[in-house]
Amino acid sequence: MKALTSSTERVAAWSLLGCATFALVSLPGKDLPWPWLLAFTLPAAVLGRLPELARWPIRRALLGMVLQAAACLAALHDAGTLSRPAALACTILPPLAYVAIRRRDADAALGLFLSFCVLLVGTILGGFDPLVIGGYGLCACAVLRSESLLTALRHARHRTPGGQAPRSGALLGSAVSVTLVCLLCAIAIERTIRLLPSPSRADSSPNFADASQKNNNRSVGLDDSFILDGSGGVLSDLHGEQLVRVRAELGETVPSDLYLRSGFFAQPDLDRWLIGPLGLAQTNSVKAHQLHRPLPNAKEHWLEIERFAGASKFVLTPPGTFEVRDLAQLLVDPDREFLRQGPNAPPDTYLTGYQDLPLPPLDLPVDPRGEALGLTSLPADFDAAPFTTLLARWRVRGTPLQIAERIAQGLARHCRYDRIDPVGPYAHAIENFLFADGDRHGYCMHFASAAALMLRMNGVPCRIGVGLYGGVQDPSDSDARLYGSQHAHAWVEIPFVGRGYVVFDPTPSEQRGQGAPTPTDPGDAGLDADGGGGNFLGTLRKLGAFLSQPWLLLGVLVVVLATTLRPRHRSERTESGMPAQLRTPRRLLGRILRELARAGHVRQRRQTLEMFGRELASHDRLLPELQAAFAAYQEVRFGGRDFDPPRQVVLARALDAAAALVPLESAQDARRVSRTS
């Protein structure tokens, strides 16, 4: 029976860990990278393997807070910040890891409930995965079957010698059978629902889809609106897509800091920028269209841009583009450098020629047509007072380029880059980004919008440019780069005489076109420069870098899982887990048994008090005091009686009687002498 209990416990432990694993696998990796999963599961798993801390809840709470804070800092260092839905899902992970590792009698039901909640969140965020759902169902059935058998074994009182309990193979077999039946029922229900008429399917005609798409003004950083607020921001949940592949002609390589503009926004608002008026004209030539003449004494570069489905309606061009070739149905506004194809144009590969020019000289004036092009207007009902206070504090003055540089430096000091929407007491996101107390944060669209408004307040015409930035090297072609929607970016463009629209990017350089911000600590530089505390801070950084290594966290998790799967006997209870009313009689009984062992009567393992009493009686050593003490203890232990003073006196007398017993050998010798005489 002991072997059966151990094997069943092992199946239950593996199955519950399987449920937790499938639940974690269901969470989308793009929203919840593995460093964050470890950060929210490993500290709770460590606490689950420290049952002795149950007697000191304050110590357990302090240790849990320290471990959780260290794990979150390590995850923030490795994987950046989390979105709001992902952070909400993480609140369920610590209790799930705790109960899955602790393995108490009531933890199976709680673990199944928590794992089901995580699985439900993962299905909502990441979609339905039949393999994950099926694996979870199999493990859940195995947990329920194993726990029911363990409960029966713990509460059984009479077992027939010929009876056989199911082995672990039978447990898994029954779990598979139940899982298959559930899957078949689910498939039958799903097929039946498909046969029924559905309003959503009835409305999903092409005309309805087109209408809904027209009514949906939500931007992805490349579309015709630039929204500054919303759940998670328009750029925060874009990952893993491929939009364009860029190759350089004439044996050159594509720059790693290349901007590809897909559009711009010139009409401002505090919540949403629009493109503004356009003067579009359709070109008839497919071979080439020249936006302007290239500047003399400047090298010309040519790029081959291959568009995929996600970017089929956009014409992406680098700053300084002077000519575009091999595009049909091209709509052009040359004054605004706006390019877009017609609605039925194929996603062709095209060539674009551009000049990578240095920054213009400080004395170069801005384009005087900026006001006519709508590049100097401000939002209606715009309260300029708080903006003016910031500009005065940052000492913004000088030429247009000097003004732009001062604004960028002020934003870098005043605000923090983070791919989370700004929060605060104000009604508009841009006001929370600039004026909220405490942590002021935002991402590229907030930096660009704030800088554009401040430039216009200083009389500098500008607009917000959007598109792609940076990209990654193409694995199949070292001279090409791939750009996806995760590289969507926003910046500012200032028109100069004879130079067109020059890029001014107020977003910190290390966060441009990246999926997550790079944490910085502005206070470290000052401490190190003074020489005071530099060694101490360096040591702390090295220690933090060592503790945040992925292999160290994975190693700790493996050790915790290995100790969790080690069989343990639930029937053996420690004194700390025993009810308080049994501790005193248990302690007195232990002293009595030790005195009897000194006298030569050792109670064997798993020998009941009745059996031990019969053994003492066979040697004529079962004193009345001992018999009364055994009966009193049994009444308290199994009869539910209180350990009152009379029973305490009975056990105390038995302890004195056991202490007065002579050793068994001496008693036997004295008995033989008396018989001989």
C-alpha positions in Angstrom: 0.0 0.0 0.0 2.9 2.4 0.7 4.3 1.8 -2.8 0.8 2.4 -4.3 0.5 5.7 -2.3 3.9 6.9 -3.5 3.2 6.1 -7.1 -0.2 7.8 -7.0 1.3 10.9 -5.3 3.9 11.0 -8.0 1.2 10.9 -10.7 -0.7 13.6 -9.0 2.3 15.8 -8.6 3.3 15.4 -12.3 -0.2 16.0 -13.5 -0.7 19.2 -11.4 2.6 20.5 -12.7 1.5 19.6 -16.2 -1.7 21.6 -15.8 0.3 24.6 -14.6 2.8 24.1 -17.6 0.0 24.0 -20.2 -1.6 27.0 -18.6 1.7 29.0 -18.9 2.3 27.8 -22.4 -1.1 29.2 -23.4 0.0 32.7 -22.6 1.3 34.5 -25.7 5.0 34.9 -25.6 4.9 38.3 -27.3 3.0 39.8 -24.3 4.6 37.6 -21.6 8.2 36.7 -22.3 9.8 33.9 -20.3 11.8 36.3 -18.0 8.5 37.7 -16.7 7.0 34.2 -16.4 10.0 33.2 -14.2 9.7 36.4 -12.2 6.1 35.6 -11.3 6.4 31.9 -10.7 9.9 31.3 -9.2 9.6 33.2 -5.9 6.3 31.6 -5.1 7.7 28.2 -6.0 10.6 28.7 -3.6 8.2 29.7 -0.8 6.2 26.6 -1.5 9.2 24.4 -0.8 9.8 26.1 2.6 6.9 24.7 4.8 8.7 25.5 8.0 8.0 29.2 7.3 4.3 28.6 8.0 5.0 29.1 11.7 6.4 32.6 11.0 4.1 34.4 8.6 5.9 37.7 8.9 9.2 36.2 7.9 7.5 34.4 5.0 5.9 37.7 3.8 9.2 39.6 4.0 11.0 36.8 2.2 8.3 36.7 -0.5 8.5 40.5 -1.1 12.2 40.5 -1.4 12.3 37.5 -3.8 9.4 39.0 -5.9 11.0 42.4 -6.1 14.4 40.9 -7.1 12.8 38.7 -9.8 10.7 41.6 -11.2 13.8 43.8 -11.4 15.7 41.1 -13.2 12.8 40.6 -15.7 12.5 44.3 -16.2 16.3 44.4 -17.0 16.1 41.5 -19.5 12.6 41.9 -21.1 11.4 45.4 -20.5 8.0 46.4 -19.4 4.7 44.6 -19.7 1.4 45.6 -21.2 -1.6 46.1 -19.0 -3.4 42.9 -20.0 -0.2 40.9 -19.5 0.4 42.4 -16.0 -3.2 41.6 -15.1 -2.7 38.0 -16.1 0.5 37.8 -14.1 -1.4 38.3 -10.8 -2.7 34.7 -11.0 0.7 33.1 -11.6 2.3 33.4 -8.0 -0.6 31.5 -6.2 -0.6 28.9 -9.0 3.1 28.3 -8.6 2.8 28.2 -4.8 0.0 25.6 -4.6 1.5 23.5 -7.4 4.8 23.2 -5.6 3.5 23.0 -2.0 1.5 19.9 -2.5 -0.9 19.9 0.4 -4.1 17.8 0.5 -6.4 20.6 -0.6 -4.0 22.1 -3.2 -5.1 20.0 -6.1 -8.5 21.6 -6.3 -7.1 25.1 -5.9 -4.3 24.4 -8.4 -6.8 23.2 -11.0 -8.9 26.3 -10.5 -6.0 28.7 -10.8 -4.5 26.9 -13.8 -7.9 27.0 -15.5 -8.1 30.8 -14.9 -4.6 31.2 -16.4 -5.6 29.0 -19.3 -8.7 31.0 -19.9 -6.6 34.3 -19.9 -4.1 32.7 -22.3 -6.9 31.6 -24.7 -8.4 35.1 -24.7 -5.0 36.8 -25.3 -3.3 34.3 -27.6 -6.2 32.4 -29.2 -7.4 28.8 -29.1 -4.8 26.1 -29.3 -6.3 22.5 -29.5 -3.0 20.8 -28.4 -2.6 23.0 -25.3 -6.3 22.6 -24.4 -6.1 18.8 -24.9 -2.9 18.5 -22.9 -4.4 20.5 -20.1 -7.6 18.3 -20.1 -5.5 15.1 -19.9 -3.5 16.4 -16.9 -6.6 17.7 -15.2 -8.3 14.3 -15.5 -5.2 12.6 -14.1 -5.1 15.0 -11.1 -8.7 14.4 -10.3 -8.4 10.6 -10.6 -5.2 10.5 -8.5 -6.5 12.7 -5.8 -9.7 10.7 -5.5 -7.7 7.5 -5.1 -5.5 9.1 -2.5 -8.5 10.3 -0.5 -9.9 6.8 -0.6 -6.6 5.3 0.6 -6.4 7.8 3.5 -9.9 7.3 4.8 -10.2 3.5 4.2 -10.6 1.5 7.4 -11.0 -2.1 6.2 -9.2 -3.5 3.1 -9.7 -7.0 1.9 -6.4 -8.9 1.4 -7.4 -9.8 -2.2 -8.5 -6.3 -3.2 -6.3 -4.4 -5.7 -6.2 -0.7 -6.1 -5.5 0.8 -9.6 -1.9 1.5 -10.5 -0.5 4.6 -12.1 -1.0 3.1 -15.6 -4.7 2.6 -14.9 -4.9 6.2 -13.6 -3.4 7.6 -16.8 -5.6 5.3 -18.9 -8.8 6.4 -17.3 -7.7 10.1 -17.6 -7.1 9.6 -21.3 -10.5 8.0 -21.7 -12.2 10.9 -20.0 -10.2 13.4 -22.0 -11.1 11.8 -25.3 -14.8 11.7 -24.4 -14.7 15.4 -23.5 -12.9 16.3 -26.7 -15.4 14.4 -28.8 -18.3 16.2 -27.0 -16.6 19.5 -27.6 -16.0 18.8 -31.3 -19.7 17.7 -31.7 -20.9 20.8 -30.0 -18.6 23.1 -32.1 -19.8 21.4 -35.3 -23.4 21.7 -34.4 -23.0 25.4 -33.6 -21.4 25.9 -37.0 -24.5 24.6 -38.7 -26.7 27.2 -36.9 -27.2 30.6 -38.5 -24.9 33.2 -37.0 -25.5 37.0 -37.2 -21.7 37.6 -37.1 -21.2 35.4 -40.1 -24.2 36.9 -41.9 -22.7 40.4 -41.5 -19.1 39.3 -42.6 -19.7 40.0 -46.3 -17.0 41.9 -48.2 -19.1 45.1 -48.2 -19.6 44.9 -44.4 -15.9 44.3 -43.9 -15.0 47.2 -46.0 -17.4 49.5 -44.2 -16.1 48.4 -40.8 -12.6 49.0 -41.9 -13.5 52.5 -43.1 -15.1 53.3 -39.9 -12.2 52.1 -37.8 -9.8 55.0 -37.5 -7.5 53.0 -35.2 -3.9 53.6 -36.3 -1.0 51.1 -36.3 1.6 53.8 -36.9 1.3 53.6 -40.7 -2.3 54.6 -41.3 -4.2 57.9 -41.8 -4.7 58.9 -38.2 -2.4 59.4 -35.3 -4.1 58.7 -32.0 -2.4 59.6 -28.8 -4.4 57.6 -26.3 -6.0 54.2 -26.0 -5.5 50.9 -24.4 -1.8 50.1 -24.5 -1.1 52.6 -27.3 -1.2 52.1 -31.0 2.4 50.8 -31.2 2.7 48.7 -28.1 1.1 45.4 -29.3 2.7 45.1 -32.7 5.2 42.2 -32.9 6.7 39.8 -35.4 5.2 41.0 -38.7 7.2 41.5 -41.9 6.2 44.5 -44.0 9.1 45.3 -46.3 12.5 44.0 -47.4 15.0 46.7 -48.4 18.1 46.0 -50.5 20.7 48.5 -51.6 21.8 48.8 -55.2 25.3 49.2 -56.5 26.8 46.9 -54.0 26.0 49.0 -51.0 24.5 48.0 -47.7 21.3 49.3 -46.1 22.1 51.7 -43.2 21.0 50.3 -39.8 19.5 53.7 -38.9 17.4 54.2 -42.0 14.0 55.9 -41.7 11.3 54.8 -44.1 8.4 57.3 -44.2 5.0 56.0 -45.0 3.1 59.2 -44.3 2.9 62.3 -42.2 0.5 64.2 -40.0 0.2 68.0 -40.2 -3.1 68.9 -38.6 -2.6 69.0 -34.8 -4.8 68.1 -31.8 -4.2 67.2 -28.2 -5.6 63.7 -28.8 -5.3 63.0 -32.5 -3.3 64.4 -35.4 -4.6 64.2 -39.0 -2.9 64.4 -42.4 -4.5 67.7 -43.3 -5.3 68.9 -46.9 -3.5 67.3 -49.8 -3.0 68.3 -53.4 -2.9 64.9 -55.1 -2.2 64.3 -58.7 -2.1 60.9 -60.4 0.9 60.1 -62.6 0.7 58.2 -65.8 4.3 57.1 -66.0 5.3 53.7 -64.4 9.0 53.9 -65.1 9.9 56.9 -63.0 8.5 59.9 -61.1 10.8 62.7 -59.9 9.8 64.6 -56.8 12.6 67.1 -57.2 16.0 67.4 -58.7 18.9 65.8 -56.7 21.3 68.2 -55.1 24.6 68.7 -56.8 27.8 67.4 -55.1 25.8 64.9 -53.0 26.0 61.1 -53.6 22.9 59.3 -54.8 21.8 56.0 -53.3 19.2 53.6 -54.7 17.1 51.1 -52.7 15.0 48.2 -53.9 11.9 48.0 -51.6 9.9 44.8 -51.7 6.5 45.1 -50.0 4.6 42.4 -48.4 0.8 42.2 -47.8 0.8 44.3 -44.7 2.4 47.3 -46.5 0.8 46.9 -49.9 -1.0 50.2 -49.9 2.0 52.3 -48.6 4.9 53.8 -50.5 7.8 53.9 -48.1 10.6 56.2 -48.9 13.7 57.4 -47.0 14.2 61.1 -46.2 15.8 62.9 -49.1 14.0 60.9 -51.8 14.2 62.6 -55.2 12.8 59.8 -57.5 10.6 56.7 -57.4 10.5 54.1 -60.2 8.3 51.1 -61.2 5.1 52.1 -59.4 1.7 52.2 -61.1 -1.3 54.3 -60.2 0.8 56.6 -58.1 -0.8 59.5 -56.3 1.6 62.3 -55.6 1.7 65.6 -53.7 5.2 66.9 -54.6 5.0 69.9 -52.2 4.3 67.7 -49.2 6.4 64.7 -50.6 3.3 62.5 -50.2 3.2 59.2 -52.2 0.3 56.7 -52.2 -0.9 54.1 -54.7 -4.4 53.6 -55.9 -6.7 51.1 -54.2 -6.2 48.4 -56.8 -2.5 48.7 -57.3 -0.5 45.4 -56.8 2.2 45.2 -54.1 5.0 45.6 -56.5 8.8 45.9 -55.8 10.0 49.4 -56.6 13.2 51.5 -56.6 13.7 54.8 -54.8 16.6 57.1 -55.1 17.6 59.3 -52.2 20.5 61.4 -50.9 21.8 60.9 -47.3 22.6 64.5 -46.5 24.1 65.9 -43.3 22.2 68.3 -41.1 21.8 71.7 -42.7 23.9 74.6 -41.4 22.5 76.6 -38.5 21.9 79.7 -40.6 19.8 77.9 -43.2 16.2 79.3 -43.0 13.1 77.1 -42.9 10.8 76.8 -45.9 8.6 79.9 -46.1 5.8 77.8 -47.5 5.4 76.1 -44.1 2.4 78.3 -43.0 0.6 77.8 -46.3 1.2 74.0 -46.0 -0.4 74.0 -42.6 2.8 73.3 -40.6 2.5 76.1 -38.1 -1.1 75.8 -36.7 -1.8 74.8 -33.2 -4.8 72.9 -31.7 -8.1 74.7 -31.1 -8.5 75.9 -27.5 -4.8 75.2 -26.9 -3.6 76.3 -23.4 -0.1 77.4 -24.1 0.8 78.5 -20.6 2.2 75.2 -19.2 4.1 74.6 -22.5 5.6 78.1 -22.3 6.7 77.4 -18.7 8.6 74.3 -19.8 10.1 76.1 -22.8 11.4 78.8 -20.5 12.8 76.4 -18.0 14.6 74.5 -20.8 15.9 77.9 -22.2 14.7 77.2 -25.7 15.9 79.8 -28.1 18.2 80.3 -31.2 17.9 79.0 -34.7 15.4 76.3 -35.7 17.9 73.5 -35.3 19.1 74.9 -31.9 15.5 75.1 -30.8 14.8 71.5 -31.9 17.9 70.3 -30.0 17.0 72.1 -26.8 13.5 70.6 -26.9 14.9 67.1 -27.4 17.3 67.5 -24.5 14.5 68.9 -22.3 12.2 66.0 -23.1 14.9 63.5 -22.4 15.4 65.0 -18.9 11.8 65.6 -18.2 10.1 62.4 -19.5 10.9 58.7 -19.6 10.6 56.4 -22.5 8.2 53.5 -21.9 5.7 51.7 -24.1 2.9 52.4 -21.8 0.3 55.1 -22.2 0.9 58.2 -20.0 -1.2 58.4 -16.9 -2.2 61.3 -14.7 -5.0 63.7 -13.7 -5.3 65.5 -17.1 -7.9 64.8 -19.8 -5.3 64.5 -22.6 -2.5 62.0 -23.0 0.0 64.7 -24.1 -0.7 66.7 -21.0 -0.2 63.7 -18.7 3.0 63.0 -20.6 4.4 66.5 -20.0 2.8 67.8 -16.8 1.7 64.9 -14.6 3.4 64.6 -11.2 5.8 61.7 -10.5 6.6 59.3 -13.3 6.1 61.0 -16.7 6.4 58.4 -19.4 5.4 57.7 -23.0 6.7 56.4 -26.3 7.8 57.8 -29.7 4.4 59.2 -30.7 4.2 61.3 -27.4 7.8 62.5 -27.8 7.1 63.5 -31.4 3.7 65.2 -30.7 5.2 67.2 -27.8 8.2 68.3 -29.8 6.0 69.3 -32.8 3.7 71.4 -30.6 6.7 73.2 -29.0 8.4 73.8 -32.3 5.3 75.4 -33.7 5.0 77.6 -30.6 8.5 78.8 -31.4 7.5 79.6 -35.0 9.3 76.5 -36.5 7.1 74.8 -39.1 7.0 71.0 -38.7 5.0 67.9 -39.0 5.0 64.4 -37.6 6.4 61.7 -39.8 5.5 58.0 -39.4 6.8 54.8 -40.8 9.6 52.3 -40.0 13.0 52.7 -38.5 16.1 50.5 -38.1 14.9 47.0 -39.1 16.9 43.8 -38.7 19.4 42.2 -41.0 17.9 39.7 -43.4 19.2 36.2 -42.5 19.1 35.1 -46.2 20.9 38.3 -47.5 23.5 40.2 -45.5 23.1 43.2 -47.7 19.3 43.5 -47.0 17.2 44.5 -44.0 13.7 43.4 -43.0 11.2 45.8 -41.5 8.2 44.8 -39.5 5.4 46.6 -37.7 7.5 46.1 -34.5 9.8 48.8 -36.1 6.9 51.3 -36.4 8.2 54.7 -35.3 7.2 58.4 -35.3 9.4 61.4 -35.5 9.3 65.1 -36.5 10.2 66.7 -39.9 11.2 70.3 -40.5 11.2 71.8 -44.0 14.3 73.8 -45.0 14.9 75.8 -48.1 16.5 73.6 -50.8 16.6 70.6 -48.5 13.0 69.4 -48.2 11.9 67.8 -45.0 14.7 67.1 -42.6 14.2 64.5 -39.9 14.4 65.6 -36.3 13.8 62.7 -33.9 13.2 63.7 -30.3 12.9 60.1 -29.1 16.0 58.9 -27.3 18.3 57.2 -29.8 18.6 53.9 -27.9 14.8 53.4 -27.9 14.1 54.2 -31.6 12.4 51.3 -33.3 12.9 48.9 -30.4 10.3 46.5 -29.0 11.0 47.6 -25.4 12.8 50.5 -23.7 16.3 50.3 -22.3 16.3 51.1 -18.6 18.6 53.9 -17.5 19.6 55.3 -14.2 20.4 59.0 -14.6 21.8 59.2 -11.1 24.7 56.7 -11.6 26.8 59.0 -13.7 27.0 61.7 -11.1 28.0 59.3 -8.3 30.7 57.7 -10.4 32.1 61.1 -11.5 32.6 62.2 -8.0 34.4 59.1 -7.1 32.2 58.5 -4.1 30.3 55.3 -4.0 31.5 54.2 -7.5 33.0 50.9 -6.4 30.0 50.1 -4.2 27.6 50.8 -7.1 29.8 48.8 -9.5 29.7 45.9 -7.2 25.9 46.1 -6.9 25.6 46.2 -10.7 27.8 43.2 -11.1 25.8 41.3 -8.4 22.5 42.3 -10.0 23.8 41.2 -13.4 24.9 37.9 -12.0 21.6 37.3 -10.2 19.6 38.2 -13.3 21.3 35.6 -15.5 18.7 33.4 -17.2 20.6 30.2 -16.5 20.7 30.9 -12.7 16.9 31.4 -12.6 16.3 28.3 -14.7 18.7 26.3 -12.4 16.8 27.3 -9.3 13.5 26.4 -11.0 14.8 23.0 -11.9 16.0 22.3 -8.3 12.6 23.4 -6.9 10.7 21.1 -9.4 13.0 18.2 -8.6 12.4 18.5 -4.9 8.7 18.8 -5.5 8.5 15.5 -7.4 10.2 13.6 -4.6 7.7 11.3 -3.0 6.6 12.1 0.4 4.2 10.4 2.8 1.2 12.5 3.6 0.2 10.1 6.5 3.3 11.1 8.5 2.6 14.4 10.2 5.1 16.5 12.0 4.5 18.0 15.3 4.2 21.5 13.7 1.2 20.2 11.6 -0.5 18.5 14.6 -3.5 20.2 16.3 -2.5 22.1 19.5 -4.6 19.9 21.8 -2.6 16.8 20.8 0.9 18.2 21.3 1.0 17.9 25.1 -0.4 14.3 25.3 1.8 13.3 22.4 4.9 14.7 24.2 4.0 12.9 27.4 3.4 9.6 25.5 6.8 10.0 23.9 8.5 10.4 27.2 6.7 7.3 28.5 7.8 5.3 25.4 11.4 6.5 25.9 11.4 5.3 29.5 10.0 1.9 28.4 12.7 1.7 25.7 15.3 2.3 28.5 13.7 -0.6 30.3 14.1 -2.9 27.3 10.7 -2.5 25.6 11.1 -0.7 22.3 7.9 0.1 20.3 8.4 -1.0 16.7 7.6 1.1 13.7 4.0 1.1 12.8 3.1 -0.8 16.0 -0.1 0.4 17.5 -0.5 1.0 21.2 -2.8 -2.0 21.4 -0.2 -4.3 19.9 2.5 -2.7 22.1 0.3 -3.2 25.2 -0.1 -6.9 24.3 3.6 -7.3 24.0 4.2 -5.7 27.4 1.5 -8.0 28.9 3.3 -11.0 27.5 6.3 -10.0 29.6 4.2 -9.1 32.7 5.2 -5.5 32.3 1.9 -3.9 31.4 1.4 -2.0 34.6 -2.1 -0.6 35.4 -0.8 2.9 35.1 0.5 2.2 31.6 -2.8 0.6 30.5 -4.7 3.6 31.8 -2.3 6.0 30.1 -2.7 4.2 26.7 -6.5 4.3 27.0 -6.5 8.0 28.0 -4.3 8.9 25.0 -6.5 6.9 22.6 -9.5 8.8 23.9 -7.9 12.1 23.1 -6.2 11.1 19.9 -9.1 9.2 18.2 -12.1 9.8 20.5 -12.2 13.5 20.3 -12.0 13.9 24.1 -10.4 16.9 25.8 -7.0 16.5 27.4 -8.3 17.6 30.8 -6.4 17.5 34.1 -7.5 14.0 35.2 -6.1 12.5 31.9 -3.0 14.6 32.4 -2.6 13.0 35.9 -3.0 9.6 34.4 -0.2 10.1 31.9 2.0 11.6 34.6 1.6 8.6 36.8 2.3 6.3 33.9 5.5 8.2 33.3 6.6 7.7 36.9 5.7 4.0 36.8 7.7 3.6 33.5 10.7 5.4 35.0 10.6 3.0 38.0 10.7 -0.1 35.9 13.9 -2.1 36.1 15.6 -3.2 32.9 14.0 -6.3 31.3 17.2 -8.4 31.8 17.4 -7.6 35.5 13.7 -8.5 35.9 14.2 -11.8 34.1 17.2 -12.7 36.2 15.3 -11.8 39.4 12.4 -14.0 38.2 14.8 -17.0 37.6 16.4 -16.6 41.0 13.0 -16.6 42.7 12.0 -19.7 40.9 15.2 -21.5 41.8 14.9 -20.7 45.4 
